[in-house]
């Protein structure tokens, strides 16, 4: 087939996929249908719930869900299967998946000061969905991969973006462009106004999150607040939009500061030690009553599904997860019978009195690169744990002893202080008199530093909190 014929075929296929975006009013080419967007969103939702999990507060979940649906109903795509949930992540973040799946971390909520500010965050994420930003990114990926510029393409690649649907959570890391973020800001402003929220509250969101960005060790500023254009520029544009709203309209608009505060009162602040915590490279889990020592100098992370450690060079890793209730021997047999896994004969062992089964193995990663490692299953506390250590096929032998030694550190947690470790919570205080944030910090001490308490109260050093204000502390 000639290049001219291929090019004509390509143009016809692209014209068939060209439509007007209802949110932006622009003509756009999309290789992703609405049903595919919904399917992608469902996959992301399942992956997010499995890897992070929802925050266990039905009252707060209902509050955020109600707010989200109120905003989504004003959008140009009200019939999507919208879903809004608070996930149990201490990072300061919010993100959207195609098809109407919106996620707000519990970590961002203490830094917001009203329902109006939350509406600004959620409205922005709704804007990403209605503008089909992820679908656009997938389309650009697909068009690039099929050789649009060269004019040489297989028609089957145009017909469907089904391959992209399999990417799951990877879709969340398709970075939005400067234009995408600005467009989501504009659409979010549109939706909060249609729902009669105070337009100045969206401006306040950028002020708050700019303050968060100055804190050390308080988590990342959300992608939508930290990427280009700069937060200061976006704040200026938000203020310009708010300035166009008539004063009478603003006076009658919704802020809902106290109702929002009551919704977040008592929520966990920061990392929850009941879900496990690190002291150096030692991991301790009070609820599951075990401890584990990762190799010295390794980078570690506690995730919902697994605890992970990586070598400084990034060429070896160990992860711990709950494998279920089956015996270690049965789980080892299932592991070694997986397609592509080659394993030595399994061995029964005992680690600190816990029965286990282990073997070394060889396999391949997702890119087909050869790996080698060791897997150990241990029975403890009514669960069987999988301890998986691996490296490159060529590098494993240099890590073998380190991995095995680390695995044998798994032990019962008996330290009373670690077992009693509790999370800190957000608490509200109604001020009987005006006071500076410094006076508030002295009179109502918190476990967090002053700068953090100032940030969650939306003020800077030296600012005065008026009498009658609900102020936040952490205890």
C-alpha positions as CSV (number, residue, x, y, z in Angstrom):
1,X,0.0,0.0,0.0
2,X,1.4,3.4,-0.9
3,X,2.1,6.2,1.6
4,X,-0.6,8.3,0.0
5,X,-3.2,5.6,0.5
6,X,-2.1,5.1,4.1
7,X,-2.3,8.8,4.7
8,X,-5.8,9.1,3.3
9,X,-6.9,6.1,5.4
10,X,-5.4,7.7,8.5
11,X,-7.1,11.0,7.8
12,X,-10.5,9.3,7.4
13,X,-10.0,7.4,10.7
14,X,-9.0,10.6,12.5
15,X,-12.0,12.5,11.1
16,X,-14.3,9.7,12.4
17,X,-12.8,10.2,15.9
18,X,-13.1,14.0,15.7
19,X,-15.7,15.6,17.9
20,X,-16.5,18.7,19.9
21,X,-15.5,18.7,23.6
22,X,-18.6,19.8,25.5
23,X,-16.6,21.4,28.3
24,X,-14.1,23.4,26.1
25,X,-16.2,23.8,22.9
26,X,-13.1,22.8,20.9
27,X,-12.9,20.2,18.1
28,X,-10.5,17.4,19.1
29,X,-9.3,14.1,17.9
30,X,-9.8,11.2,20.4
31,X,-9.0,7.6,20.0
32,X,-10.6,6.9,23.4
33,X,-14.3,6.5,23.6
34,X,-16.4,7.5,26.7
35,X,-17.0,3.8,27.5
36,X,-13.2,3.3,27.4
37,X,-12.7,6.3,29.7
38,X,-15.1,4.7,32.2
39,X,-13.3,1.4,32.0
40,X,-10.0,3.1,32.6
41,X,-11.4,4.9,35.6
42,X,-12.8,1.7,37.0
43,X,-9.3,0.1,36.8
44,X,-7.7,3.1,38.4
45,X,-10.3,3.1,41.2
46,X,-9.7,-0.6,41.9
47,X,-5.9,-0.1,41.9
48,X,-6.1,2.9,44.2
49,X,-8.4,1.1,46.7
50,X,-6.1,-1.9,46.7
51,X,-2.8,0.0,47.0
52,X,-3.9,2.9,49.3
53,X,-7.4,2.2,50.5
54,X,-10.3,4.6,51.6
55,X,-10.1,6.6,54.8
56,X,-12.4,4.8,57.3
57,X,-14.9,7.5,58.1
58,X,-18.3,7.1,56.5
59,X,-19.5,10.5,57.7
60,X,-16.5,12.3,56.0
61,X,-16.9,10.1,52.9
62,X,-20.5,11.1,52.6
63,X,-19.7,14.8,53.0
64,X,-17.1,14.8,50.2
65,X,-19.3,12.6,48.0
66,X,-22.3,15.0,48.4
67,X,-20.1,18.0,47.6
68,X,-18.6,16.3,44.5
69,X,-21.9,15.3,43.0
70,X,-23.3,18.8,43.5
71,X,-20.4,20.1,41.5
72,X,-20.5,17.4,38.9
73,X,-24.2,18.0,38.2
74,X,-23.2,21.5,37.0
75,X,-20.6,20.2,34.6
76,X,-21.0,19.4,30.9
77,X,-20.8,15.6,31.6
78,X,-23.3,15.1,34.4
79,X,-24.2,11.6,33.4
80,X,-20.8,10.1,33.9
81,X,-20.7,7.5,36.8
82,X,-19.1,10.1,39.1
83,X,-17.4,8.9,42.3
84,X,-15.7,10.9,45.0
85,X,-13.7,9.4,47.8
86,X,-11.2,10.3,50.5
87,X,-8.2,7.9,50.4
88,X,-6.1,7.0,53.4
89,X,-3.0,8.8,52.3
90,X,-1.2,11.4,54.4
91,X,0.3,13.2,51.3
92,X,-1.2,16.5,50.4
93,X,-2.8,15.6,47.1
94,X,-5.9,15.1,44.9
95,X,-6.2,13.5,41.5
96,X,-8.7,12.5,38.9
97,X,-9.1,9.4,36.7
98,X,-11.0,9.3,33.4
99,X,-14.7,8.6,33.5
100,X,-15.5,10.6,36.7
101,X,-13.4,9.0,39.4
102,X,-12.1,11.7,41.8
103,X,-9.7,11.0,44.7
104,X,-8.9,13.4,47.6
105,X,-6.3,12.4,50.1
106,X,-7.0,12.8,53.8
107,X,-3.6,14.6,53.9
108,X,-5.0,17.6,52.1
109,X,-8.1,18.1,54.1
110,X,-6.6,19.6,57.3
111,X,-4.9,22.3,55.2
112,X,-8.2,23.5,53.7
113,X,-10.3,26.0,55.7
114,X,-13.8,25.7,54.2
115,X,-16.1,23.7,52.1
116,X,-15.6,26.4,49.5
117,X,-11.9,25.6,49.3
118,X,-12.6,21.9,49.1
119,X,-15.0,22.7,46.2
120,X,-12.1,24.5,44.5
121,X,-10.0,21.4,44.7
122,X,-12.7,19.0,43.6
123,X,-13.9,21.4,40.9
124,X,-10.4,21.5,39.4
125,X,-10.3,17.7,39.3
126,X,-13.7,17.5,37.7
127,X,-12.3,19.9,35.0
128,X,-9.6,17.4,34.1
129,X,-12.3,14.8,33.5
130,X,-14.8,17.0,31.6
131,X,-12.0,18.3,29.4
132,X,-10.9,14.7,28.8
133,X,-7.2,15.5,29.5
134,X,-6.2,11.9,30.1
135,X,-8.0,10.8,27.0
136,X,-6.0,13.5,25.1
137,X,-2.8,12.2,26.5
138,X,-3.5,8.7,25.6
139,X,-4.5,9.8,22.1
140,X,-1.2,11.7,21.7
141,X,0.7,8.6,22.8
142,X,-1.2,6.4,20.4
143,X,-0.8,8.8,17.5
144,X,2.9,9.1,18.2
145,X,3.3,5.4,18.4
146,X,1.5,4.7,15.2
147,X,3.7,7.1,13.2
148,X,1.3,9.9,12.4
149,X,4.0,12.2,11.2
150,X,5.5,9.6,8.9
151,X,2.1,8.6,7.6
152,X,2.7,4.9,8.1
153,X,0.2,3.3,10.4
154,X,-1.7,0.0,11.0
155,X,-5.4,0.6,10.9
156,X,-6.0,-1.7,13.9
157,X,-4.0,0.7,16.0
158,X,-6.3,3.5,15.1
159,X,-9.5,1.5,15.6
160,X,-9.1,1.1,19.4
161,X,-7.2,2.4,22.3
162,X,-7.8,-0.9,24.2
163,X,-4.1,-1.3,24.8
164,X,-4.0,1.9,26.8
165,X,-6.9,0.6,29.0
166,X,-4.5,-2.0,30.4
167,X,-2.2,0.6,31.8
168,X,-4.2,1.1,35.0
169,X,-2.5,3.3,37.5
170,X,0.2,4.2,35.1
171,X,-2.3,6.6,33.5
172,X,-2.1,8.8,36.6
173,X,1.5,9.6,35.7
174,X,0.7,11.0,32.3
175,X,1.7,14.5,33.1
176,X,-0.7,17.3,32.3
177,X,0.5,20.2,30.2
178,X,0.6,23.8,31.2
179,X,-2.5,24.3,29.1
180,X,-4.3,21.4,30.8
181,X,-3.7,22.7,34.3
182,X,-4.8,26.3,33.3
183,X,-7.9,24.8,31.6
184,X,-8.8,22.7,34.7
185,X,-8.4,25.8,36.9
186,X,-10.9,27.7,34.6
187,X,-13.4,24.9,34.5
188,X,-13.2,24.4,38.2
189,X,-14.0,28.0,38.7
190,X,-16.9,27.6,36.4
191,X,-18.3,24.7,38.4
192,X,-17.9,26.3,41.8
193,X,-19.7,29.4,40.5
194,X,-22.6,27.3,39.1
195,X,-22.9,25.7,42.5
196,X,-22.8,29.1,44.1
197,X,-19.6,28.7,46.0
198,X,-17.6,31.9,46.9
199,X,-15.1,32.5,44.1
200,X,-12.5,33.8,46.5
201,X,-12.2,30.4,48.1
202,X,-10.5,29.0,45.0
203,X,-7.9,31.7,45.4
204,X,-7.4,30.8,49.0
205,X,-6.6,27.2,48.0
206,X,-3.5,28.4,46.1
207,X,-2.4,30.5,49.1
208,X,-2.7,27.6,51.5
209,X,-0.9,25.1,49.2
210,X,1.9,27.6,48.6
211,X,2.4,27.7,52.4
212,X,2.4,23.8,52.4
213,X,5.1,23.9,49.9
214,X,7.4,25.8,52.3
215,X,7.0,23.2,55.1
216,X,9.7,20.6,55.5
217,X,8.5,17.0,55.6
218,X,4.8,17.8,55.3
219,X,4.2,15.9,52.0
220,X,4.1,17.2,48.4
221,X,2.1,20.0,47.1
222,X,-0.5,18.5,44.8
223,X,0.5,18.1,41.2
224,X,-2.2,20.4,40.0
225,X,-0.9,23.1,42.4
226,X,2.8,22.6,41.8
227,X,3.1,22.1,38.0
228,X,3.4,24.9,35.4
229,X,2.2,27.5,35.5
230,X,3.6,28.5,38.9
231,X,1.2,28.6,41.8
232,X,1.7,32.4,42.1
233,X,0.6,32.9,38.5
234,X,-2.4,30.7,39.0
235,X,-3.3,32.6,42.1
236,X,-3.2,35.8,40.2
237,X,-5.5,34.4,37.5
238,X,-7.9,33.1,40.1
239,X,-8.1,36.5,41.7
240,X,-8.7,38.0,38.3
241,X,-11.6,35.6,37.7
242,X,-13.1,36.3,41.2
243,X,-12.9,40.1,40.5
244,X,-15.3,39.7,37.6
245,X,-18.1,38.3,39.9
246,X,-20.5,41.0,41.1
247,X,-20.3,41.8,44.8
248,X,-23.9,41.0,45.5
249,X,-23.3,37.5,44.1
250,X,-20.3,37.0,46.3
251,X,-22.2,38.1,49.4
252,X,-24.8,35.4,48.8
253,X,-22.4,32.7,47.9
254,X,-21.4,29.6,50.0
255,X,-18.3,29.3,52.1
256,X,-19.4,26.9,54.9
257,X,-16.3,27.1,57.2
258,X,-17.8,25.7,60.4
259,X,-19.6,22.8,58.7
260,X,-16.4,21.8,56.9
261,X,-14.4,22.0,60.2
262,X,-16.9,19.7,61.9
263,X,-16.6,17.2,59.0
264,X,-12.8,17.0,59.5
265,X,-12.8,17.2,63.3
266,X,-11.0,14.3,64.8
267,X,-9.4,12.9,61.6
268,X,-6.0,11.3,61.6
269,X,-3.2,13.8,60.9
270,X,0.0,12.7,59.2
271,X,1.2,9.1,59.0
272,X,-0.8,6.5,61.0
273,X,1.6,4.4,63.1
274,X,-1.0,1.7,63.6
275,X,-0.5,0.9,60.0
276,X,3.2,0.5,60.6
277,X,6.1,2.9,60.9
278,X,9.9,3.0,60.5
279,X,12.6,3.7,63.0
280,X,15.6,4.0,60.7
281,X,15.4,0.9,58.5
282,X,13.5,-1.1,61.2
283,X,9.8,-1.5,60.4
284,X,7.4,-1.9,63.3
285,X,3.7,-2.8,62.9
286,X,1.7,-2.4,66.2
287,X,-1.5,-3.9,65.0
288,X,0.0,-6.9,63.3
289,X,2.7,-7.1,66.1
290,X,5.8,-7.8,64.0
291,X,9.0,-6.1,63.3
292,X,11.4,-6.3,60.4
293,X,14.9,-5.0,59.7
294,X,15.7,-3.9,56.1
295,X,19.4,-3.7,55.2
296,X,21.3,-0.6,56.4
297,X,21.3,2.3,54.0
298,X,18.3,1.0,52.0
299,X,15.4,3.3,51.0
300,X,12.1,2.2,52.5
301,X,8.4,2.9,52.0
302,X,5.3,1.7,53.8
303,X,2.5,1.1,51.3
304,X,-1.0,-0.2,51.9
305,X,-0.3,-3.6,50.2
306,X,3.4,-4.0,51.0
307,X,6.4,-2.7,52.8
308,X,9.2,-2.1,50.4
309,X,12.9,-1.6,50.7
310,X,15.3,-0.8,47.8
311,X,19.1,-0.9,47.6
312,X,20.9,2.5,47.3
313,X,21.7,1.7,43.7
314,X,18.1,0.7,43.0
315,X,19.2,-2.7,41.7
316,X,17.7,-4.9,44.4
317,X,14.5,-4.9,46.5
318,X,12.7,-6.6,49.3
319,X,9.0,-6.4,49.9
320,X,6.8,-7.8,52.7
321,X,3.1,-8.5,52.2
322,X,0.3,-10.6,53.7
323,X,-0.1,-13.6,51.4
324,X,-3.3,-15.0,52.9
325,X,-4.2,-17.8,55.3
326,X,-2.7,-20.8,53.4
327,X,0.3,-22.7,54.8
328,X,3.8,-21.5,53.8
329,X,4.3,-24.8,52.0
330,X,1.1,-24.3,49.9
331,X,2.0,-20.7,49.1
332,X,5.5,-21.6,48.1
333,X,4.1,-24.3,45.8
334,X,1.8,-21.8,44.1
335,X,4.6,-19.3,43.7
336,X,7.0,-21.8,42.0
337,X,4.2,-23.1,39.7
338,X,3.7,-19.6,38.2
339,X,4.4,-19.4,34.5
340,X,7.9,-18.1,33.9
341,X,9.2,-18.9,37.4
342,X,12.1,-21.3,37.7
343,X,12.8,-22.3,41.3
344,X,15.1,-24.6,43.3
345,X,13.6,-27.2,45.6
346,X,11.8,-25.6,48.5
347,X,13.0,-25.9,52.1
348,X,11.1,-25.8,55.4
349,X,12.7,-23.5,57.9
350,X,11.9,-21.8,61.2
351,X,12.5,-18.1,61.9
352,X,12.3,-17.1,65.5
353,X,9.9,-20.0,66.2
354,X,7.7,-19.3,63.1
355,X,7.3,-22.1,60.6
356,X,8.2,-21.2,57.0
357,X,9.1,-22.3,53.5
358,X,11.7,-20.7,51.2
359,X,13.5,-21.1,47.9
360,X,15.6,-19.2,45.4
361,X,14.1,-18.5,42.0
362,X,14.6,-17.0,38.6
363,X,12.0,-15.0,36.6
364,X,11.6,-12.0,34.3
365,X,10.3,-8.5,34.9
366,X,7.6,-6.8,32.8
367,X,10.2,-5.8,30.2
368,X,11.5,-9.3,29.9
369,X,14.7,-8.6,31.9
370,X,16.0,-11.6,33.8
371,X,15.7,-11.5,37.6
372,X,16.8,-13.8,40.4
373,X,15.8,-13.8,44.1
374,X,14.5,-15.5,47.2
375,X,11.0,-15.9,48.4
376,X,10.1,-16.8,52.0
377,X,6.7,-17.6,53.4
378,X,6.2,-17.3,57.2
379,X,3.1,-18.2,59.3
380,X,2.5,-15.7,62.1
381,X,-0.5,-14.3,64.0
382,X,-3.1,-16.1,61.9
383,X,-1.6,-14.8,58.6
384,X,1.1,-16.1,56.2
385,X,3.5,-13.4,55.1
386,X,5.4,-13.3,51.8
387,X,8.9,-12.0,52.0
388,X,10.2,-11.4,48.4
389,X,13.8,-10.3,47.7
390,X,15.2,-10.0,44.2
391,X,17.8,-8.3,42.0
392,X,19.0,-8.6,38.4
393,X,20.1,-12.1,37.4
394,X,23.7,-10.9,37.2
395,X,23.6,-9.0,40.5
396,X,21.6,-11.3,42.7
397,X,24.6,-13.3,44.1
398,X,26.1,-10.1,45.6
399,X,22.9,-9.5,47.4
400,X,21.9,-13.0,48.3
401,X,23.3,-13.1,51.8
402,X,22.0,-9.6,52.6
403,X,18.5,-10.5,51.4
404,X,18.4,-13.8,53.3
405,X,19.8,-12.1,56.5
406,X,17.2,-9.4,56.3
407,X,14.4,-11.9,55.9
408,X,15.5,-13.8,59.0
409,X,15.0,-10.6,61.0
410,X,11.2,-11.0,60.9
411,X,10.2,-11.3,64.5
412,X,7.4,-10.7,67.0
413,X,7.0,-7.1,68.2
414,X,7.1,-7.0,72.0
415,X,8.3,-3.4,72.7
416,X,5.5,-1.9,74.8
417,X,6.2,1.6,73.5
418,X,5.9,0.6,69.9
419,X,2.8,-1.5,70.6
420,X,1.1,1.5,72.3
421,X,2.0,4.0,69.5
422,X,-1.1,5.9,68.4
423,X,-1.8,8.4,65.6
424,X,-2.3,12.1,66.2
425,X,-5.6,13.7,65.4
426,X,-7.0,17.0,64.3
427,X,-8.8,18.8,67.1
428,X,-10.9,22.0,67.0
429,X,-10.8,24.8,69.6
430,X,-13.4,27.6,69.7
431,X,-11.5,30.7,70.7
432,X,-13.0,32.8,73.5
433,X,-10.8,35.7,72.7
434,X,-8.5,36.9,69.9
435,X,-4.9,35.7,70.0
436,X,-1.9,35.4,67.7
437,X,-1.1,32.0,66.3
438,X,1.9,31.9,68.6
439,X,-0.3,32.5,71.6
440,X,-2.7,29.8,70.4
441,X,0.2,27.4,70.1
442,X,1.3,28.1,73.6
443,X,-2.1,27.9,75.2
444,X,-3.2,24.9,73.2
445,X,0.0,22.8,72.5
446,X,0.2,20.5,69.5
447,X,2.4,17.6,68.7
448,X,3.3,19.3,65.4
449,X,5.6,22.3,65.0
450,X,4.3,25.9,65.0
451,X,4.8,26.3,61.3
452,X,2.5,23.4,60.6
453,X,-0.2,24.6,62.9
454,X,-0.1,28.0,61.3
455,X,-0.4,26.4,57.8
456,X,-3.4,24.2,58.8
457,X,-5.1,27.4,60.2
458,X,-4.4,29.3,57.0
459,X,-2.3,32.0,58.6
460,X,1.4,33.1,58.7
461,X,3.6,33.9,61.6
462,X,2.3,36.8,63.8
463,X,-1.2,36.6,62.4
464,X,-4.1,37.0,64.8
465,X,-7.0,34.5,65.1
466,X,-10.3,36.4,65.8
467,X,-12.4,35.6,68.8
468,X,-15.1,33.0,68.1
469,X,-13.0,31.3,65.4
470,X,-12.7,27.6,65.3
471,X,-9.0,26.9,65.3
472,X,-7.1,23.6,64.6
473,X,-4.6,21.9,66.7
474,X,-3.0,18.4,66.5
475,X,-3.0,16.1,69.5
